[in-house]
Amino acid sequence: MIYDSILSCVGNTPTVRLSKMFPYQEHTVLAKLEMLNPGGSIKDRPAKFMVEQGIKRGDITPYSHIIESSSGNLAIALAMICQQHALPFTAVVDPKISPTNLKLLEIYGANIVQVTEKDQNNGYLQTRIDTVKRLVAETPNAVWVNQYANPDNWRSHYFGEAEEILNDLDVNVDYLVVGASTSGTLMGVARRLKEANKNLKVVAVDITGSVLFGGTSGPRELPGIGASRVPELLDPTEVDEVIYVDDYESALACRELVKKESIFAGGSSGSAIAAIKKLLPSIPKHSVVLTLFADRGDRYLDLVYDQDWFDMVKQRHLSNTQLEQIV
């Protein structure tokens, strides 16, 4: 099959059984490889859907300048999508952006504005959003797609990978385990799968230091999971359980995933695997567990797969564990 453009290649990602990570027959653990989207991540879906729906509604015109707050995959996906639609794009990033992501944005021709001041939650998210609002006011024909509140974010997943899951799988999913950040993926996939199976249990994965589900704000290093601000898209009442993992647990699971399954995945994929390990002992035998691997590991060479970084988050993990034991 010949596609019209790279944008036509977004979606239809495969699902694999993690038979070496979870070799016992008591449970089936499946992963949908969203990392195989053409832009390298699951964010290709909302970037494409938000822009194209905006064009259909007339909110985005050939003269629009797209602006978004993102230091990671959504910024890269929007840069790719906007380039194909001949739309200028500005990404508002923060100091935690990886050198790889920064270079990718430059290659795709994005304008880059980096904030340096932390917000009241000791993160950069609110500072980035405030900067977006200022840029929108200053830039002619500016459009903020606003991944945190735009319902087309979760709809892209509802009509995208969730529908593909229902079409591709010949078994019912008992547990959906998804990392949360903007919550578009979590909300969109959960809503569609729950329509098909009302008994589905939705398990959100959050990172230690994130405030999404009432956690205490603290230092965290991995992009793409957790947040220092609760996004408008998140509805906690649609989540059955929240499992917390930290940066070290996530990175350790990423490395194990490469070793056992030869899947070179990003940080939030490791977070999901670490959460599944915590979940399995408490669920009925023969349950089917599904997760999504959001992006590839090459964007984490300076983080998850760097030994100095790994040693740093390991030491933090051990220190926190010792404090918990004392308390």
PEZISUL-V452455 format. One record per residue. OMEGA is omega in degrees with one decimal (NA if undefined). Layout:
BEGIN
OMEGA  OMEGA
END
This chain:
BEGIN
178.0  -179.1  -177.2  -179.5  178.8  -178.8  178.5  -177.6  178.5  177.2  -178.2  178.7  -177.1  174.1  -177.9  174.0  -179.3  -172.0  178.7  174.4  -177.3  -169.7  -175.9  -173.0  -176.8  -179.0  172.3  179.9  -177.2  176.9  174.8  -170.2  178.4  175.5  -177.8  170.1  -171.8  177.8  174.7  -178.9  177.1  -176.2  172.7  -176.5  179.7  178.8  -179.7  -175.3  -178.8  179.6  -175.9  175.0  176.1  177.0  179.7  -178.7  -176.0  176.8  177.5  -178.8  177.4  -178.5  -176.3  173.6  -176.0  179.0  178.1  173.9  176.8  174.8  -173.1  -167.9  -179.1  178.0  179.5  179.3  178.8  177.8  178.0  -177.7  -178.3  178.2  179.6  177.8  179.2  178.9  174.3  -177.3  175.4  176.8  174.6  -172.4  178.0  -175.0  -179.0  178.2  -179.3  177.0  179.6  180.0  178.3  179.8  178.6  177.8  178.0  -179.7  179.2  174.4  -179.8  166.7  -174.8  174.4  -177.6  174.7  -179.6  -175.5  177.9  178.9  -176.1  178.1  179.1  173.7  -178.1  -171.6  -178.2  176.7  178.2  -179.2  177.1  178.4  175.7  -179.0  177.3  179.8  178.3  -179.9  -175.4  -170.6  177.9  176.3  -178.6  175.5  173.8  -178.9  170.6  -180.0  -176.3  -175.3  -176.1  -179.3  176.1  174.1  -178.0  178.7  179.4  179.8  177.4  -179.6  -176.4  -172.2  179.0  177.9  177.3  178.5  -179.5  179.9  -171.8  -173.2  177.4  176.6  173.9  175.2  179.5  -178.1  173.7  -177.2  -172.5  173.8  -176.6  173.9  171.1  178.4  177.4  178.8  -178.9  -176.5  -175.3  -178.7  -178.4  -177.9  -178.0  -178.2  177.6  174.5  -178.8  -177.5  -175.7  179.3  179.7  174.5  -178.5  -178.5  176.7  176.0  177.6  -176.4  176.7  -176.9  178.1  -178.1  -172.5  -175.1  177.0  178.9  179.3  179.3  -179.2  -179.1  175.3  -169.9  -173.7  171.4  172.0  176.3  -177.2  179.1  175.7  179.9  179.6  -179.0  -179.1  -176.8  -172.4  172.0  -176.2  -179.4  179.5  -179.3  -178.7  -176.8  174.8  176.4  178.9  171.1  177.4  -175.9  -178.3  178.5  179.6  -178.5  178.5  179.2  176.0  -178.6  177.1  179.0  176.1  -175.1  -172.8  -175.5  -175.0  176.2  -176.6  -170.0  -178.8  -171.1  -177.4  174.7  175.3  177.0  179.5  179.2  178.6  178.6  179.0  177.8  178.5  -176.4  -168.6  -178.1  -173.8  -175.6  -177.9  176.4  177.0  175.1  174.2  -178.1  -179.5  171.9  179.0  175.4  -166.1  -177.0  -175.3  -177.3  -176.0  177.4  -177.8  179.6  179.2  -178.3  -174.0  -173.0  174.5  -172.2  179.3  177.9  -179.3  178.9  179.8  -178.7  175.5  179.6  176.9  178.7  -178.8  178.7  179.3  179.0  178.3  177.5  179.6  -179.9  178.9  178.8  NA
END
